[in-house]
Amino acid sequence: MFGRKAVAEKVTTQRPPLQLANLALHPTNDLPLPGNDTQAAPGGIEPTKTGDAKPSATSDKLQDAVRAVQPIVLERIDSEAASRLERDELGRQLAAILSDITGELKIQLNQREQAQLLSLLLDNMLGLGPLEPLLADDRVTDIMVNGPDQVYVEQSGKLVLSGARFRDHDHLMSVAGRIVSRVGRRIDESSPLVDARLPDGSRVNIIIPPLAIDGASISIRKFSKRAITLDVMARQGNLSPEMATLLKIASRVRLNILISGGTGSGKTTLLNALSQMIAADERVVTIEDAAELQLQQPHVVRLETRPANLEGRGEISMRDLVKNALRMRPDRIILGEIRGGEAIDMLQAMNTGHDGSLGTIHANSPREALTRLENMIGMSGVNLPARAMRTQIAGAVQMIIQISRMRDGKRRITSITEVVGMEGDVITTQELFSYKFEGEGTDGTLKGRFDSSGLRPHFTSRAEYFGLDRILLETME
């Protein structure tokens, strides 16, 4: 057949064979941290209302066509040769084959449906199938797959049901396997839970049966290609300009800062924004479960944990990496998320000369973040009296930033709290800025204001050393 011959001949004269499983995925884009953009989504995907986003009769028809056509297409082409072509070139060559096959199978499709069918086939062959349009939609920040028939997305801060579907469970498992194989991991019944990342840096968590009862679940936190700064966040209303200035000074004078918040509240985005104040001549070591930080400094060492192998050996934990980072002569250590025994090692690093270190923690308030740190120190197996534990925390952490995703979908910094010291057995703090809720607008957007406490920051003397005390005090006024 002409199409098959063209694909095979064109590629064999260009490059050596390449397996289909090794194809690169298409890059994706992401939104800034908050946003209330209401543009129509590209690619014909309209996840605007939960009730309206269900697959239409046309998509059912196309899914049936894909199910019938794809096996025949793969029989008639050289998959190895096709995998080395660019998407546009492969699409041009497949179009002729596709037209013949639909004619043979007596599948009636108009021109628009034929183009959609070709696009679906290319997504299945070169990318992540029905997830490809969502990855290309720069309004979508999170993708959540709950089995083959239910794909939710987060856009403009809201969760909505998309029209994307997988053909069946096997199709979903095939996409999951393609994701994890790219980072040298595996997903099966013996290893049913995997953290991975896409080639563009998007973070992925996959959990399959028997742990996921209703079918495989894939959660994708998309990688942001747009650098988010504190100034951008201030313009978007995530914080006030005065708060942005305070955080710039705090990062510049090398305070140890903990970012606290719930899932999807924007902790990592804020951590990236704060890291932009790190000087270019500093050596920074980042430690994460799945690498997603986007530091712009030239001297950055990125470390990533590793799960155990099939025999249950070879695991490298967050705590192992923190201990190793201390031997790497870092100026600053950035921990993607503190959630276990590594807390004690991180606090010791902060207390022994690694000023300006940053980390995130899941907590609903600054006080709760301190309590969680205490609990995590207990998880490390180190037996410390409560007072000694709190003294270590108070000496290591100098500022806690609380960020929240509110019910209008917008992320806001709700508190900037300074750790002052100890009074008896209690860690003392003072709140420098807070968000005060004032009501709701007609469009559903929450109204409020960012208030300064007017207090003199405890780190003013440190800011004076860097020549930033006057700006700091003016900011608090």
C-alpha positions as CSV (number, residue, x, y, z in Angstrom):
1,M,0.0,0.0,0.0
2,F,1.2,3.5,-0.8
3,G,1.0,4.9,2.7
4,R,2.9,2.0,4.3
5,K,5.6,2.1,1.7
6,A,6.0,5.9,2.1
7,V,6.4,5.7,5.8
8,A,8.9,2.8,5.7
9,E,11.0,4.2,2.8
10,K,11.1,7.7,4.1
11,V,12.4,6.8,7.5
12,T,14.9,4.1,6.7
13,T,16.9,6.5,4.5
14,Q,17.1,9.1,7.3
15,R,17.9,7.7,10.8
16,P,18.5,4.4,12.6
17,P,15.5,2.5,14.1
18,L,13.8,3.9,17.2
19,Q,11.3,2.0,19.3
20,L,7.8,3.4,19.6
21,A,8.0,3.3,23.4
22,N,10.9,5.7,23.4
23,L,9.1,8.5,21.6
24,A,9.3,11.9,23.2
25,L,6.1,13.4,24.5
26,H,4.8,16.7,23.3
27,P,5.8,19.7,25.6
28,T,3.0,21.2,27.6
29,N,2.3,24.6,29.0
30,D,0.9,25.7,32.3
31,L,-0.8,28.7,33.9
32,P,0.6,31.0,36.6
33,L,-0.4,30.1,40.1
34,P,-3.8,31.8,40.4
35,G,-6.1,32.9,37.7
36,N,-9.7,33.4,36.7
37,D,-9.3,33.3,33.0
38,T,-12.5,32.2,31.2
39,Q,-11.4,31.8,27.7
40,A,-12.6,28.8,25.7
41,A,-10.3,25.8,25.9
42,P,-8.5,24.9,22.7
43,G,-8.7,21.6,21.0
44,G,-12.5,21.3,21.2
45,I,-12.3,20.5,24.9
46,E,-14.8,22.5,27.0
47,P,-14.6,21.5,30.6
48,T,-16.6,24.5,31.7
49,K,-19.5,22.8,33.5
50,T,-19.5,19.4,35.1
51,G,-22.8,18.5,33.5
52,D,-21.8,19.7,30.1
53,A,-18.4,18.1,29.9
54,K,-19.6,14.5,29.3
55,P,-18.6,12.8,26.0
56,S,-21.0,13.5,23.2
57,A,-22.5,11.1,20.7
58,T,-19.8,12.3,18.2
59,S,-17.0,11.3,20.6
60,D,-18.6,7.9,21.1
61,K,-18.6,7.4,17.4
62,L,-15.0,8.5,17.1
63,Q,-13.9,6.2,20.0
64,D,-15.6,3.3,18.2
65,A,-13.8,4.2,15.0
66,V,-10.4,4.4,16.8
67,R,-11.1,0.9,18.3
68,A,-11.8,-0.5,14.8
69,V,-9.2,1.3,12.8
70,Q,-6.1,1.4,15.0
71,P,-5.2,-2.3,14.9
72,I,-5.4,-2.3,11.1
73,V,-3.3,0.9,10.8
74,L,-0.6,-0.7,13.0
75,E,-0.7,-3.8,10.8
76,R,-0.2,-1.8,7.6
77,I,2.6,0.5,8.6
78,D,6.1,0.0,9.8
79,S,5.7,1.2,13.4
80,E,9.5,1.5,13.9
81,A,9.8,3.6,10.9
82,A,6.7,5.7,11.7
83,S,8.0,6.4,15.2
84,R,11.0,8.3,13.8
85,L,8.8,10.8,11.9
86,E,7.6,14.2,13.2
87,R,4.0,14.3,14.1
88,D,3.0,16.4,11.1
89,E,4.8,14.3,8.6
90,L,3.4,11.0,10.1
91,G,-0.1,12.6,10.0
92,R,0.3,13.4,6.3
93,Q,1.3,9.8,5.5
94,L,-1.3,8.2,7.7
95,A,-4.1,10.3,6.2
96,A,-4.1,8.2,2.9
97,I,-4.0,4.9,4.8
98,L,-6.8,6.1,7.1
99,S,-9.0,7.0,4.2
100,D,-8.6,3.6,2.7
101,I,-9.3,1.7,5.9
102,T,-12.5,3.7,6.8
103,G,-13.7,3.0,3.3
104,E,-13.0,-0.7,3.6
105,L,-14.8,-0.8,7.0
106,K,-17.7,1.3,5.7
107,I,-17.2,3.8,8.5
108,Q,-19.0,7.0,7.5
109,L,-17.1,10.1,8.7
110,N,-17.3,13.7,7.5
111,Q,-14.1,15.7,6.9
112,R,-14.0,17.1,10.4
113,E,-14.5,13.7,12.0
114,Q,-11.8,12.2,9.7
115,A,-9.4,14.9,11.0
116,Q,-10.3,14.2,14.6
117,L,-9.8,10.5,14.0
118,L,-6.4,11.1,12.6
119,S,-5.5,13.3,15.6
120,L,-6.7,10.6,18.1
121,L,-4.6,8.0,16.3
122,L,-1.5,10.2,16.4
123,D,-2.1,10.9,20.2
124,N,-2.3,7.1,20.8
125,M,0.8,6.4,18.8
126,L,3.1,9.3,19.8
127,G,1.8,10.6,23.1
128,L,-0.6,9.9,26.0
129,G,-3.7,9.3,24.0
130,P,-6.8,11.2,25.3
131,L,-4.6,13.2,27.7
132,E,-2.7,14.9,24.9
133,P,-5.3,17.7,24.3
134,L,-5.4,18.4,28.1
135,L,-1.6,18.6,28.3
136,A,-1.7,21.1,25.4
137,D,-4.4,23.2,27.1
138,D,-2.5,25.9,29.0
139,R,-5.6,26.6,31.1
140,V,-5.4,23.2,32.7
141,T,-3.1,22.9,35.7
142,D,-4.0,19.4,37.0
143,I,-5.3,16.3,35.3
144,M,-6.9,13.5,37.4
145,V,-7.8,10.2,35.7
146,N,-10.2,8.0,37.8
147,G,-10.5,4.9,35.6
148,P,-10.9,4.8,31.8
149,D,-14.2,6.8,31.7
150,Q,-13.6,9.7,34.1
151,V,-11.0,12.4,33.6
152,Y,-11.2,15.5,35.7
153,V,-9.1,18.7,35.2
154,E,-8.4,21.8,37.3
155,Q,-8.8,25.0,35.4
156,S,-9.1,28.5,36.8
157,G,-8.8,26.9,40.3
158,K,-11.9,24.7,39.8
159,L,-12.3,20.9,39.3
160,V,-14.4,20.0,36.3
161,L,-15.1,16.8,34.4
162,S,-13.6,16.8,30.9
163,G,-14.8,15.0,27.8
164,A,-11.6,12.9,27.6
165,R,-12.0,9.1,27.9
166,F,-9.8,6.0,27.4
167,R,-11.1,3.2,25.2
168,D,-10.9,0.6,28.1
169,H,-8.8,-0.4,31.1
170,D,-6.1,-1.8,28.9
171,H,-5.7,1.5,27.0
172,L,-5.3,3.3,30.3
173,M,-2.8,0.8,31.6
174,S,-0.8,1.2,28.3
175,V,-0.6,4.9,28.8
176,A,0.4,4.5,32.5
177,G,3.2,2.0,31.4
178,R,4.4,4.4,28.8
179,I,4.8,7.2,31.4
180,V,6.7,5.2,34.0
181,S,9.0,3.4,31.5
182,R,10.4,6.7,30.4
183,V,11.9,7.3,33.9
184,G,13.1,3.7,34.4
185,R,10.3,2.6,36.6
186,R,7.5,0.0,36.3
187,I,3.8,-0.3,37.2
188,D,2.2,-3.7,37.8
189,E,0.5,-5.7,40.6
190,S,3.8,-6.1,42.4
191,S,4.5,-2.4,42.2
192,P,1.1,-0.7,41.9
193,L,2.1,2.8,43.1
194,V,4.6,5.0,41.3
195,D,5.7,8.6,41.3
196,A,7.2,9.7,38.0
197,R,7.4,12.8,35.8
198,L,6.9,13.6,32.1
199,P,9.8,14.7,29.9
200,D,8.6,18.3,30.3
201,G,8.9,18.1,34.1
202,S,5.2,17.6,34.9
203,R,4.8,15.5,38.1
204,V,2.8,12.3,37.9
205,N,1.4,9.9,40.4
206,I,0.0,6.5,39.3
207,I,-1.9,3.9,41.3
208,I,-3.5,0.8,39.8
209,P,-5.6,-2.1,40.9
210,P,-5.7,-3.9,43.3
211,L,-5.0,-0.7,45.3
212,A,-7.2,1.5,43.1
213,I,-10.6,-0.4,43.2
214,D,-12.3,1.3,40.2
215,G,-9.4,1.2,37.8
216,A,-6.0,2.9,37.4
217,S,-5.7,6.5,38.7
218,I,-3.3,9.0,37.1
219,S,-2.7,12.4,38.7
220,I,-0.7,14.9,36.7
221,R,0.5,18.2,38.1
222,K,1.5,20.1,35.0
223,F,4.9,21.8,34.7
224,S,4.8,25.6,34.4
225,K,6.9,27.0,31.6
226,R,6.2,30.5,32.7
227,A,8.5,31.9,35.4
228,I,6.3,33.1,38.2
229,T,7.8,35.9,40.3
230,L,6.7,37.6,43.5
231,D,5.8,40.7,41.4
232,V,3.6,38.6,39.0
233,M,1.9,37.1,42.1
234,A,1.3,40.6,43.5
235,R,-0.3,41.7,40.2
236,Q,-2.5,38.6,40.2
237,G,-3.7,39.4,43.7
238,N,-2.1,36.4,45.5
239,L,-0.5,38.8,47.9
240,S,0.0,42.6,48.3
241,P,3.0,44.5,46.8
242,E,4.1,45.1,50.4
243,M,4.1,41.4,51.2
244,A,6.1,40.7,48.0
245,T,8.7,43.2,49.1
246,L,8.9,41.6,52.6
247,L,9.4,38.2,51.1
248,K,12.1,39.5,48.7
249,I,13.9,40.9,51.7
250,A,13.4,37.7,53.8
251,S,14.9,35.6,51.0
252,R,17.7,38.0,50.2
253,V,18.8,38.2,53.9
254,R,18.9,34.3,54.0
255,L,16.0,33.6,56.4
256,N,15.1,29.9,56.7
257,I,11.6,29.8,55.4
258,L,8.9,27.2,55.6
259,I,5.9,27.4,53.1
260,S,2.8,25.8,54.6
261,G,-0.4,25.0,52.8
262,G,-2.8,22.3,51.6
263,T,-2.7,20.1,48.5
264,G,-2.8,22.2,45.3
265,S,-2.5,25.5,47.2
266,G,0.6,26.7,45.3
267,K,3.4,25.9,47.7
268,T,5.8,24.8,44.9
269,T,5.0,27.8,42.8
270,L,5.7,30.1,45.7
271,L,8.9,28.3,46.5
272,N,10.1,28.8,42.9
273,A,9.2,32.5,43.2
274,L,11.2,32.9,46.4
275,S,14.2,31.0,45.0
276,Q,14.6,33.7,42.4
277,M,16.1,36.0,45.1
278,I,19.0,33.6,45.6
279,A,22.3,35.1,44.4
280,A,23.9,33.5,41.3
281,D,27.1,32.8,43.2
282,E,25.5,30.5,45.7
283,R,25.6,26.7,45.5
284,V,22.0,25.3,45.9
285,V,21.1,21.7,46.4
286,T,17.4,20.7,45.8
287,I,15.9,17.5,47.1
288,E,12.6,16.2,45.9
289,D,10.6,13.0,45.4
290,A,9.8,14.0,41.8
291,A,11.9,16.9,40.5
292,E,9.7,19.9,39.6
293,L,11.5,23.0,41.0
294,Q,12.6,25.5,38.4
295,L,15.6,27.3,39.8
296,Q,17.2,29.8,37.4
297,Q,20.6,30.0,39.2
298,P,23.6,28.6,37.4
299,H,24.9,26.5,40.3
300,V,22.1,24.1,41.2
301,V,22.5,20.4,42.1
302,R,19.1,18.6,41.7
303,L,18.6,15.3,43.7
304,E,15.7,13.0,43.5
305,T,14.6,10.0,45.6
306,R,14.6,6.5,44.2
307,P,12.1,3.7,45.1
308,A,13.2,0.1,46.0
309,N,13.8,-2.4,43.2
310,L,11.9,-5.7,42.7
311,E,13.9,-7.3,45.5
312,G,13.0,-4.5,47.9
313,R,16.5,-3.1,47.8
314,G,18.2,0.1,46.5
315,E,15.7,2.7,48.0
316,I,17.1,6.1,48.4
317,S,14.9,8.2,50.8
318,M,14.6,11.9,51.3
319,R,16.4,11.5,54.5
320,D,19.4,9.8,52.8
321,L,19.6,12.7,50.3
322,V,19.4,15.4,53.0
323,K,22.3,13.7,54.9
324,N,24.3,13.4,51.7
325,A,23.6,17.1,50.7
326,L,25.3,18.2,53.9
327,R,28.5,16.7,52.5
328,M,28.2,18.6,49.2
329,R,29.1,22.0,50.6
330,P,25.7,23.7,49.8
331,D,25.1,27.3,50.6
332,R,21.3,26.6,50.7
333,I,19.3,23.4,50.8
334,I,15.8,23.4,49.3
335,L,13.5,20.5,50.3
336,G,10.5,20.0,47.9
337,E,8.4,18.7,50.7
338,I,9.1,17.9,54.4
339,R,6.9,14.9,55.4
340,G,8.9,12.5,57.5
341,G,12.1,11.8,59.4
342,E,14.1,14.1,57.1
343,A,12.7,17.0,59.2
344,I,15.4,16.5,61.9
345,D,18.2,16.5,59.4
346,M,16.8,19.6,57.7
347,L,16.5,21.4,61.0
348,Q,20.1,20.5,61.9
349,A,21.3,21.8,58.5
350,M,19.4,25.1,59.1
351,N,21.0,25.4,62.6
352,T,24.5,24.7,61.4
353,G,25.3,27.4,58.8
354,H,23.0,26.6,55.8
355,D,21.0,29.9,56.2
356,G,18.4,30.7,53.5
357,S,17.2,27.1,53.2
358,L,13.6,26.6,52.1
359,G,11.0,23.9,52.3
360,T,7.3,23.1,52.1
361,I,5.0,21.3,54.5
362,H,1.3,20.3,54.4
363,A,-0.5,22.2,57.2
364,N,-3.5,24.5,57.6
365,S,-1.9,27.2,59.7
366,P,1.6,28.4,60.8
367,R,1.0,27.0,64.3
368,E,-0.1,23.6,62.8
369,A,3.1,23.6,60.7
370,L,5.2,23.9,63.8
371,T,3.2,21.0,65.4
372,R,3.7,18.9,62.3
373,L,7.5,19.5,62.4
374,E,7.5,18.2,66.0
375,N,5.6,15.1,64.9
376,M,8.0,14.5,62.0
377,I,11.0,14.7,64.3
378,G,9.4,12.0,66.4
379,M,9.1,9.9,63.2
380,S,12.9,10.1,62.7
381,G,13.5,7.9,65.7
382,V,15.4,10.6,67.6
383,N,14.3,10.8,71.2
384,L,14.3,14.4,72.2
385,P,12.4,16.1,75.1
386,A,9.6,18.3,73.9
387,R,11.4,21.5,75.0
388,A,14.7,20.5,73.3
389,M,12.7,19.7,70.1
390,R,10.9,23.0,70.1
391,T,14.1,24.9,70.9
392,Q,15.7,23.3,67.8
393,I,12.7,24.3,65.7
394,A,12.6,27.9,67.0
395,G,16.4,28.2,66.3
396,A,16.1,26.8,62.7
397,V,12.9,28.2,61.2
398,Q,12.6,32.0,61.0
399,M,9.5,32.5,58.9
400,I,6.4,30.5,57.9
401,I,4.3,31.6,54.9
402,Q,0.8,30.2,54.8
403,I,-0.8,29.9,51.3
404,S,-4.4,28.7,50.6
405,R,-6.5,27.9,47.6
406,M,-9.8,29.6,48.4
407,R,-13.3,28.6,47.2
408,D,-13.2,31.0,44.3
409,G,-10.3,29.0,42.9
410,K,-7.7,31.7,43.6
411,R,-4.6,31.1,45.7
412,R,-3.8,33.7,48.3
413,I,-1.1,34.1,50.9
414,T,-3.2,34.2,54.1
415,S,-0.4,34.8,56.6
416,I,3.3,35.7,56.9
417,T,4.4,34.7,60.4
418,E,7.8,35.2,62.0
419,V,9.2,32.7,64.5
420,V,10.5,34.8,67.4
421,G,11.9,32.4,69.9
422,M,10.8,30.5,73.0
423,E,8.8,31.4,76.1
424,G,9.0,28.5,78.5
425,D,8.1,25.4,76.5
426,V,6.2,27.3,73.8
427,I,7.5,28.6,70.5
428,T,6.6,32.2,70.1
429,T,5.6,33.8,66.8
430,Q,4.3,37.2,65.5
431,E,2.2,37.6,62.4
432,L,3.5,40.3,60.1
433,F,0.8,40.2,57.4
434,S,-2.6,38.5,57.1
435,Y,-5.5,38.2,54.7
436,K,-8.8,39.5,55.9
437,F,-11.9,38.2,54.2
438,E,-14.6,40.9,53.5
439,G,-17.2,39.3,51.3
440,E,-18.0,37.9,47.9
441,G,-18.4,39.8,44.6
442,T,-21.3,39.3,42.1
443,D,-19.0,37.2,39.9
444,G,-18.2,34.8,42.8
445,T,-14.7,36.2,43.4
446,L,-13.9,36.6,47.1
447,K,-13.1,40.1,48.4
448,G,-10.6,40.9,51.1
449,R,-7.5,42.8,52.0
450,F,-3.9,42.1,53.0
451,D,-3.2,43.8,56.4
452,S,0.1,44.6,57.9
453,S,0.4,44.2,61.7
454,G,2.6,47.2,61.9
455,L,5.0,45.3,64.1
456,R,8.8,45.6,63.9
457,P,10.1,42.4,62.3
458,H,12.3,40.4,64.6
459,F,14.8,40.0,61.7
460,T,15.3,43.8,61.3
461,S,18.8,43.7,62.7
462,R,19.6,41.0,60.1
463,A,18.2,43.2,57.4
464,E,20.3,46.1,58.6
465,Y,23.4,43.9,58.0
466,F,22.4,43.6,54.4
467,G,21.4,47.3,54.1
468,L,17.7,46.5,53.8
469,D,16.4,47.6,57.2
470,R,14.9,51.0,56.0
471,I,13.0,49.4,53.2
472,L,11.8,46.6,55.6
473,L,10.4,49.1,58.1
474,E,8.8,51.2,55.4
475,T,7.1,48.1,54.1
476,M,5.6,47.3,57.5
477,E,4.2,50.8,57.8
